Amino acid sequence: MSKKTKENKKTEKKNKGKSKVVKRILIALLIVLMLAVVGIYCAVGYYYRDKFYSGTTINGYDCSEKSVDYIKEIIKKEAETYALTIKERDDKQDVVQAADIKLTYKDDGELEQLLKDQNSWLWIFSLAKNKNYEVSLDNSYDEASLDTVISSLACLKPENMTAPQDAYLEDTGEAYQIVPEVEGNTLDQEKTVKAVKDAVNGRKEEVSLEESGCYQAPAVRQDDTALTQERDKLNALTTMQIVLDFGHGQETITRDLLKSWLKKDDAGNYYFDEPTVKQYIIDLSTVYNTKGKARDFVTTGGSTVHLTGGDYGWQLWQDKTTESLMNTLNAGQSTTLEVTWLYKAQKHDGNEIDGTYVEISISQQHMWFYKNGSLVVDTPVVTGNPNTGHATPAGGAWNLKDKKSPFTLVGKKPDGSIDYEEPVTYWLPFNGGVGIHDLVKRDAFGGDIYLSNGSHGCVNTPFDAVQMIYNNIEVNTPIVVY
């Protein structure tokens, strides 16, 4: 072996010794480091044995690195300073203080259980995220004290409460309108007590009695469908413009009248009461009817006679007029409605006998027939015998009831048996069985004949005269007898 070879082996051996030393040092350092890490990890784990991890919140409280006792103390202090603000209507409020209800924190061990569940030796896993917990932190308070506080709230005192009022219809005089509801501030006792207790149990800082639905509410509001429909219906029924035309006058059916005629059935439907409407027509009849009313008449001789009897004149047909008016009302129409007459006169003004009429004078035993203002017939007549109880009715105006040609007059006795039968060519009745007719067997007319040989009440007329009248007269022409 050469000297150089020996030296190389010696150097190699020396280097191997150094390498082993370095390895031993590195291993020792690694062990020390690992022990340090384990020690630190265990120390941190030990640190969190009675504290919550950093980043932990419980029910909104920041519990980072806080002990259970520390958190309990905070909760306890907050419980002692707790106050519930009760929000009421009209920006009013009441406050319930913790002392008023003897409120304290009730320790139920839930925080300890939460800390135990945390497992402090796994703290390394808490570094990646925060922990947020919600637990039941019970409060203890005196139920009787809370009941006393609630019952003494100003908002629950009767003198401070205004009852709610329903929306309703109001008549302004021109139309119906809706008066809005009044909310009032009357509280439901049971709902209010529950809302306050729920707020206390939940440790809420305020409770709105409005949002909790504690106030009594109106049953009917201004936008109620039934109420708005009723308003619209009533306005439609009471704003019609209806005018009754009587020819010589008009009557406007006012809104007040329409209202007075309205009734409501069991189903809530409005209708016009027909008996009430008919009574209105009946009342108008007393104003506009002229049939049989007293009137002045200017005779052919120029004198004025006062007529108090008869049936001539205007008479309202109440049933037909009521029917027409009801149809108009039910149709909701605004219109001018012509009334229906049962009997009519020639004119509507004060002088209803004008132009065409028959005039009979008992005292003069004379008859005139005018047509359109012209004298057509001027003739003597024979009227009923007053001395036998057959005087011709006088002092009035009648309308001509009929025209018959030929005709047989039949007179009857009181027992109903036939007294006489008299055929005539022309028959013009105007008052029951009294009328104008010819009589062939009579050859003299006028003078005082009627006092001794008068008729049974009819107006006996010369043939030519009654023929002229018959051919020119119309039914309903006035017949004036005086």
C-alpha positions as CSV (number, residue, x, y, z in Angstrom):
1,M,0.0,0.0,0.0
2,S,1.4,3.3,-1.0
3,K,1.7,6.3,1.3
4,K,-0.8,8.3,-0.8
5,T,-3.4,5.6,-0.5
6,K,-3.1,5.4,3.2
7,E,-3.5,9.1,3.5
8,N,-6.8,9.0,1.4
9,K,-8.3,6.3,3.6
10,K,-7.4,8.3,6.7
11,T,-9.1,11.4,5.3
12,E,-12.2,9.4,4.3
13,K,-12.5,8.0,7.7
14,K,-12.3,11.4,9.2
15,N,-15.0,12.8,6.9
16,K,-17.4,10.0,7.8
17,G,-17.0,10.9,11.5
18,K,-17.9,14.5,10.9
19,S,-21.0,13.5,8.9
20,K,-22.3,11.4,11.8
21,V,-21.9,14.3,14.2
22,V,-23.9,16.6,11.9
23,K,-26.7,14.0,11.6
24,R,-26.8,13.6,15.3
25,I,-27.0,17.4,15.7
26,L,-29.7,17.7,13.1
27,I,-31.7,15.0,14.7
28,A,-31.3,16.5,18.1
29,L,-32.4,19.9,16.8
30,L,-35.5,18.4,15.0
31,I,-36.4,16.6,18.2
32,V,-36.1,19.8,20.2
33,L,-38.2,21.6,17.5
34,M,-40.9,19.0,17.6
35,L,-41.0,19.0,21.3
36,A,-41.2,22.8,21.2
37,V,-44.1,22.7,18.7
38,V,-45.9,20.0,20.7
39,G,-45.3,22.1,23.8
40,I,-46.6,25.2,22.2
41,Y,-49.6,23.3,20.7
42,C,-50.3,21.8,24.1
43,A,-49.9,25.2,25.8
44,V,-52.4,26.8,23.4
45,G,-54.7,23.8,23.9
46,Y,-54.3,24.2,27.6
47,Y,-55.0,27.9,27.3
48,Y,-58.3,27.3,25.5
49,R,-59.4,24.7,28.1
50,D,-61.5,27.5,29.8
51,K,-61.7,30.0,27.0
52,F,-63.5,30.2,23.7
53,Y,-61.5,30.3,20.5
54,S,-60.6,33.6,18.9
55,G,-63.3,34.7,16.5
56,T,-66.1,33.1,18.5
57,T,-69.4,34.9,18.9
58,I,-72.3,33.7,21.0
59,N,-75.7,35.3,20.5
60,G,-73.9,38.3,19.0
61,Y,-71.5,38.7,21.9
62,D,-67.7,38.7,21.0
63,C,-66.4,35.8,23.1
64,S,-62.9,35.6,21.6
65,E,-60.6,34.2,24.3
66,K,-63.2,34.9,27.0
67,S,-64.0,32.5,29.8
68,V,-67.4,31.3,30.6
69,D,-67.4,33.2,33.8
70,Y,-66.4,36.4,32.0
71,I,-69.2,36.0,29.5
72,K,-71.7,35.2,32.3
73,E,-70.8,38.4,34.0
74,I,-71.4,40.4,30.9
75,I,-74.7,38.7,30.3
76,K,-75.6,39.2,34.0
77,K,-74.8,42.9,33.9
78,E,-76.7,43.3,30.6
79,A,-79.7,41.5,32.1
80,E,-79.7,43.8,35.1
81,T,-79.7,46.9,32.8
82,Y,-82.2,45.4,30.3
83,A,-85.0,47.6,29.2
84,L,-87.9,46.9,26.7
85,T,-89.3,49.8,24.8
86,I,-92.9,49.3,23.9
87,K,-93.8,51.2,20.7
88,E,-97.3,52.4,20.5
89,R,-99.5,54.4,18.1
90,D,-99.2,58.2,17.8
91,D,-95.5,58.0,18.5
92,K,-96.1,57.1,22.1
93,Q,-94.1,54.5,24.1
94,D,-93.8,52.7,27.4
95,V,-90.6,51.2,28.9
96,V,-90.3,48.0,31.0
97,Q,-87.1,48.0,33.1
98,A,-85.4,44.9,34.3
99,A,-85.7,46.0,38.0
100,D,-89.5,46.3,37.5
101,I,-89.8,42.7,36.7
102,K,-86.9,41.4,38.8
103,L,-85.1,40.2,35.7
104,T,-81.9,38.2,36.2
105,Y,-79.7,35.9,34.1
106,K,-80.6,32.2,34.5
107,D,-77.5,30.0,34.3
108,D,-78.5,26.7,32.7
109,G,-75.0,25.4,32.0
110,E,-75.4,25.8,28.3
111,L,-72.2,28.0,28.0
112,E,-70.2,25.3,29.8
113,Q,-71.5,22.7,27.4
114,L,-70.6,24.9,24.5
115,L,-67.1,25.3,25.8
116,K,-66.8,21.6,26.4
117,D,-68.0,20.8,22.9
118,Q,-65.3,23.2,21.6
119,N,-62.5,20.7,22.5
120,S,-59.5,22.9,23.2
121,W,-57.0,20.3,21.8
122,L,-58.4,20.9,18.3
123,W,-57.9,24.6,18.4
124,I,-55.7,24.5,15.3
125,F,-58.9,23.9,13.2
126,S,-60.5,27.1,14.5
127,L,-57.9,29.2,12.7
128,A,-59.5,28.8,9.3
129,K,-62.9,30.2,10.2
130,N,-64.9,32.1,12.8
131,K,-67.4,30.4,15.0
132,N,-70.9,31.9,15.5
133,Y,-73.3,30.3,17.9
134,E,-76.9,30.9,18.9
135,V,-77.8,29.4,22.3
136,S,-80.7,29.9,24.6
137,L,-79.6,32.3,27.3
138,D,-82.6,32.2,29.6
139,N,-83.7,35.0,31.8
140,S,-85.5,34.7,35.0
141,Y,-88.1,37.2,35.9
142,D,-91.1,37.4,38.2
143,E,-94.2,36.6,36.3
144,A,-96.5,38.5,38.8
145,S,-94.3,41.6,38.5
146,L,-94.4,41.5,34.7
147,D,-98.2,41.1,34.8
148,T,-98.4,44.1,37.2
149,V,-96.2,46.2,34.9
150,I,-98.2,45.3,31.8
151,S,-101.5,46.0,33.5
152,S,-100.3,49.4,34.6
153,L,-99.2,50.5,31.1
154,A,-100.7,53.8,30.2
155,C,-101.7,52.5,26.8
156,L,-103.9,49.8,28.4
157,K,-105.9,52.2,30.5
158,P,-109.5,52.7,29.3
159,E,-109.4,56.4,29.6
160,N,-106.4,56.5,27.2
161,M,-108.0,54.3,24.5
162,T,-110.2,55.4,21.6
163,A,-112.3,52.7,20.0
164,P,-111.9,52.0,16.3
165,Q,-114.8,53.2,14.1
166,D,-115.9,51.6,10.9
167,A,-116.0,53.6,7.6
168,Y,-119.6,54.6,6.7
169,L,-121.7,56.4,4.2
170,E,-122.5,60.1,4.7
171,D,-125.1,62.1,2.8
172,T,-123.6,65.5,2.0
173,G,-126.9,66.8,0.6
174,E,-125.6,66.4,-2.9
175,A,-124.2,62.9,-2.9
176,Y,-123.2,60.0,-0.7
177,Q,-119.6,59.8,0.2
178,I,-117.5,57.5,2.4
179,V,-116.3,58.7,5.7
180,P,-113.0,56.9,6.4
181,E,-112.5,54.5,9.3
182,V,-111.0,55.7,12.5
183,E,-108.2,53.4,13.7
184,G,-108.3,54.4,17.3
185,N,-105.8,53.0,19.8
186,T,-107.8,50.3,21.6
187,L,-105.5,47.3,22.5
188,D,-106.4,43.7,22.7
189,Q,-105.4,42.8,26.2
190,E,-104.5,39.2,25.5
191,K,-102.4,40.0,22.4
192,T,-100.6,42.8,24.1
193,V,-99.6,40.7,27.1
194,K,-98.3,38.0,24.8
195,A,-96.4,40.4,22.6
196,V,-94.6,42.0,25.7
197,K,-93.9,38.6,27.3
198,D,-92.5,37.2,24.0
199,A,-90.3,40.3,23.7
200,V,-89.0,39.9,27.3
201,N,-88.4,36.2,26.8
202,G,-86.5,36.9,23.6
203,R,-84.5,39.7,25.2
204,K,-85.7,42.1,22.5
205,E,-84.9,45.8,23.1
206,E,-88.2,47.0,21.6
207,V,-91.6,45.6,20.5
208,S,-94.1,47.3,18.2
209,L,-97.7,46.8,19.3
210,E,-98.7,47.8,15.7
211,E,-96.5,45.2,14.0
212,S,-97.5,42.6,16.6
213,G,-101.2,43.1,15.7
214,C,-102.3,44.1,19.1
215,Y,-104.7,46.9,18.1
216,Q,-108.4,46.3,17.6
217,A,-109.1,47.2,13.9
218,P,-112.2,48.6,12.3
219,A,-114.4,45.9,10.7
220,V,-115.1,48.1,7.6
221,R,-112.6,50.2,5.8
222,Q,-113.1,52.9,3.2
223,D,-112.0,50.6,0.4
224,D,-114.4,47.9,1.4
225,T,-116.0,46.5,-1.7
226,A,-119.5,46.3,-0.4
227,L,-119.3,49.8,1.0
228,T,-118.0,51.4,-2.3
229,Q,-120.7,49.4,-4.2
230,E,-123.4,50.7,-1.9
231,R,-122.2,54.3,-2.3
232,D,-122.1,54.0,-6.1
233,K,-125.6,52.4,-6.2
234,L,-127.1,55.0,-3.9
235,N,-125.6,57.8,-5.9
236,A,-127.0,56.3,-9.1
237,L,-130.4,56.0,-7.6
238,T,-130.6,59.5,-6.1
239,T,-129.1,61.6,-8.9
240,M,-131.6,60.9,-11.6
241,Q,-133.3,64.0,-13.1
242,I,-136.9,63.2,-13.5
243,V,-139.6,65.8,-14.4
244,L,-143.3,64.9,-14.5
245,D,-145.1,66.9,-17.2
246,F,-148.8,67.7,-16.5
247,G,-149.3,69.9,-19.5
248,H,-150.0,73.0,-17.5
249,G,-147.3,72.4,-14.9
250,Q,-144.3,70.3,-14.1
251,E,-143.1,68.6,-10.9
252,T,-139.4,67.9,-10.5
253,I,-138.6,64.8,-8.5
254,T,-136.0,66.0,-6.0
255,R,-133.2,64.0,-4.6
256,D,-134.9,64.0,-1.2
257,L,-138.0,62.4,-2.8
258,L,-135.9,59.7,-4.4
259,K,-134.2,59.0,-1.1
260,S,-137.6,58.8,0.7
261,W,-138.8,56.2,-1.8
262,L,-135.8,53.9,-1.3
263,K,-136.0,50.8,0.8
264,K,-133.6,47.9,1.4
265,D,-134.5,44.3,1.3
266,D,-133.2,41.5,3.5
267,A,-130.4,40.8,1.0
268,G,-129.2,44.4,1.3
269,N,-130.5,45.4,-2.2
270,Y,-132.0,48.9,-2.6
271,Y,-135.3,49.3,-4.4
272,F,-138.0,51.9,-4.9
273,D,-141.1,51.3,-2.8
274,E,-144.0,51.3,-5.2
275,P,-146.7,52.1,-2.6
276,T,-144.8,55.1,-1.5
277,V,-144.3,56.2,-5.1
278,K,-148.0,55.7,-5.8
279,Q,-148.9,57.8,-2.7
280,Y,-146.9,60.6,-4.2
281,I,-148.9,60.4,-7.4
282,I,-152.1,60.4,-5.4
283,D,-151.0,63.5,-3.6
284,L,-150.3,65.2,-6.9
285,S,-153.8,64.3,-8.1
286,T,-155.3,66.6,-5.6
287,V,-153.2,69.4,-7.1
288,Y,-153.7,68.7,-10.8
289,N,-157.1,67.0,-11.0
290,T,-159.9,69.3,-12.1
291,K,-162.6,66.8,-12.8
292,G,-165.8,67.9,-11.1
293,K,-164.2,71.0,-9.6
294,A,-166.0,74.3,-9.4
295,R,-165.5,76.6,-12.3
296,D,-166.9,79.8,-13.8
297,F,-168.6,79.8,-17.2
298,V,-169.5,82.7,-19.5
299,T,-172.9,82.0,-21.1
300,T,-174.0,82.8,-24.6
301,G,-175.9,85.7,-23.1
302,G,-172.7,87.1,-21.6
303,S,-173.5,86.4,-17.9
304,T,-171.1,84.3,-15.7
305,V,-172.5,81.3,-13.9
306,H,-170.6,79.3,-11.2
307,L,-170.6,75.6,-11.9
308,T,-170.0,73.4,-8.9
309,G,-170.9,69.9,-10.2
310,G,-170.3,67.5,-13.0
311,D,-167.5,65.3,-13.9
312,Y,-165.8,67.2,-16.7
313,G,-162.1,68.0,-16.3
314,W,-158.7,66.5,-16.0
315,Q,-158.2,63.4,-13.8
316,L,-154.8,61.7,-13.4
317,W,-154.7,58.0,-14.2
318,Q,-152.9,57.1,-11.0
319,D,-152.1,53.4,-11.7
320,K,-150.7,54.1,-15.2
321,T,-148.7,57.1,-14.1
322,T,-147.3,55.2,-11.2
323,E,-146.4,52.3,-13.5
324,S,-144.6,54.6,-15.9
325,L,-142.7,56.3,-13.1
326,M,-141.6,53.0,-11.6
327,N,-140.3,51.8,-14.9
328,T,-138.3,55.0,-15.3
329,L,-136.9,54.7,-11.8
330,N,-136.0,51.1,-12.1
331,A,-134.3,51.8,-15.4
332,G,-132.2,54.6,-13.8
333,Q,-133.3,57.1,-16.5
334,S,-133.2,60.9,-16.3
335,T,-136.1,62.1,-18.4
336,T,-139.2,64.3,-18.7
337,L,-142.2,62.0,-18.3
338,E,-145.6,62.9,-19.5
339,V,-148.3,61.7,-17.1
340,T,-151.3,59.6,-18.1
341,W,-154.8,61.0,-17.8
342,L,-157.8,58.9,-17.2
343,Y,-160.1,61.9,-18.1
344,K,-159.1,64.9,-20.2
345,A,-160.4,68.4,-20.7
346,Q,-160.0,70.5,-23.8
347,K,-157.3,72.7,-22.3
348,H,-155.0,72.9,-19.3
349,D,-155.3,76.5,-18.4
350,G,-158.0,77.9,-16.2
351,N,-160.6,78.0,-19.0
352,E,-160.9,74.3,-19.7
353,I,-164.2,74.8,-21.7
354,D,-163.2,76.6,-24.8
355,G,-164.1,76.4,-28.5
356,T,-166.2,73.2,-28.7
357,Y,-168.9,72.5,-26.2
358,V,-172.7,72.2,-25.6
359,E,-174.4,74.8,-23.5
360,I,-177.9,74.1,-22.0
361,S,-179.9,76.7,-20.1
362,I,-182.7,75.2,-18.0
363,S,-184.4,78.5,-17.3
364,Q,-184.3,79.4,-21.0
365,Q,-185.0,75.9,-22.2
366,H,-182.4,76.4,-24.9
367,M,-179.3,74.7,-26.2
368,W,-176.3,75.9,-28.1
369,F,-173.5,73.9,-29.7
370,Y,-170.2,75.5,-30.5
371,K,-167.5,73.9,-32.5
372,N,-164.0,75.5,-32.7
373,G,-165.6,78.8,-31.5
374,S,-168.4,78.9,-34.1
375,L,-172.0,78.4,-33.3
376,V,-173.3,75.3,-35.1
377,V,-176.7,74.7,-33.4
378,D,-179.0,77.1,-31.6
379,T,-182.2,75.4,-30.6
380,P,-185.0,75.2,-28.0
381,V,-185.2,72.1,-26.0
382,V,-187.4,70.4,-23.3
383,T,-185.6,69.2,-20.2
384,G,-186.7,67.1,-17.2
385,N,-189.9,67.9,-15.3
386,P,-188.9,69.1,-11.9
387,N,-192.5,68.7,-10.6
388,T,-192.4,65.0,-11.0
389,G,-188.9,64.6,-9.6
390,H,-187.2,64.3,-12.9
391,A,-185.4,67.6,-13.1
392,T,-182.4,67.6,-15.4
393,P,-179.2,67.8,-13.3
394,A,-177.8,71.3,-13.6
395,G,-175.1,73.6,-12.2
396,G,-172.2,71.6,-13.6
397,A,-170.2,70.4,-16.6
398,W,-170.1,66.8,-17.8
399,N,-168.2,65.2,-20.7
400,L,-170.0,63.4,-23.4
401,K,-169.8,59.7,-22.6
402,D,-170.9,58.1,-25.9
403,K,-172.7,58.4,-29.2
404,K,-175.3,55.9,-30.3
405,S,-177.5,55.8,-33.4
406,P,-180.1,54.3,-33.3
407,F,-180.8,53.6,-29.7
408,T,-183.7,52.5,-27.5
409,L,-184.2,54.3,-24.2
410,V,-185.4,52.0,-21.4
411,G,-187.0,53.4,-18.3
412,K,-187.3,51.3,-15.2
413,K,-189.5,51.4,-12.1
414,P,-188.1,51.2,-8.6
415,D,-188.7,47.5,-8.5
416,G,-186.6,47.0,-11.6
417,S,-189.4,46.4,-14.0
418,I,-189.6,48.2,-17.3
419,D,-191.5,51.4,-17.2
420,Y,-191.1,52.5,-20.8
421,E,-189.1,51.9,-24.0
422,E,-188.5,54.7,-26.4
423,P,-186.6,54.3,-29.6
424,V,-184.6,57.3,-30.7
425,T,-182.4,58.0,-33.7
426,Y,-179.6,59.8,-31.9
427,W,-178.5,59.2,-28.3
428,L,-175.8,61.4,-26.6
429,P,-175.5,60.5,-22.9
430,F,-173.5,62.7,-20.6
431,N,-174.6,62.0,-17.0
432,G,-175.6,58.4,-16.3
433,G,-179.0,57.8,-18.0
434,V,-179.3,61.5,-18.8
435,G,-178.5,62.6,-22.3
436,I,-179.5,64.5,-25.5
437,H,-181.8,62.8,-27.9
438,D,-184.5,63.3,-30.5
439,L,-188.2,62.5,-29.7
440,V,-190.5,62.0,-32.7
441,K,-193.7,62.3,-30.7
442,R,-192.8,65.7,-29.4
443,D,-193.6,68.6,-31.8
444,A,-193.1,71.6,-29.5
445,F,-190.0,72.7,-27.7
446,G,-188.9,75.6,-25.3
447,G,-191.0,77.8,-23.1
448,D,-192.6,76.3,-20.0
449,I,-193.4,72.9,-21.5
450,Y,-190.8,71.2,-19.2
451,L,-192.8,72.2,-16.1
452,S,-195.9,70.2,-17.1
453,N,-194.8,67.9,-19.8
454,G,-191.1,67.6,-19.3
455,S,-188.9,64.6,-19.9
456,H,-187.7,62.0,-17.4
457,G,-184.4,64.0,-17.1
458,C,-183.1,63.9,-20.7
459,V,-182.8,66.9,-23.0
460,N,-185.4,66.4,-25.8
461,T,-184.1,68.1,-28.9
462,P,-185.6,68.7,-32.4
463,F,-184.5,66.1,-34.9
464,D,-182.5,68.3,-37.2
465,A,-180.7,70.0,-34.3
466,V,-179.7,66.8,-32.6
467,Q,-178.7,65.3,-36.0
468,M,-176.4,68.3,-36.6
469,I,-174.9,68.0,-33.1
470,Y,-174.4,64.2,-33.5
471,N,-172.6,64.6,-36.8
472,N,-170.2,67.2,-35.4
473,I,-169.5,66.3,-31.8
474,E,-166.8,64.0,-30.3
475,V,-167.0,61.9,-27.2
476,N,-165.6,63.8,-24.1
477,T,-166.9,67.1,-25.4
478,P,-168.0,69.2,-22.4
479,I,-171.8,69.5,-21.8
480,V,-172.6,72.6,-19.6
481,V,-176.0,72.6,-17.9
482,Y,-177.1,75.6,-15.7
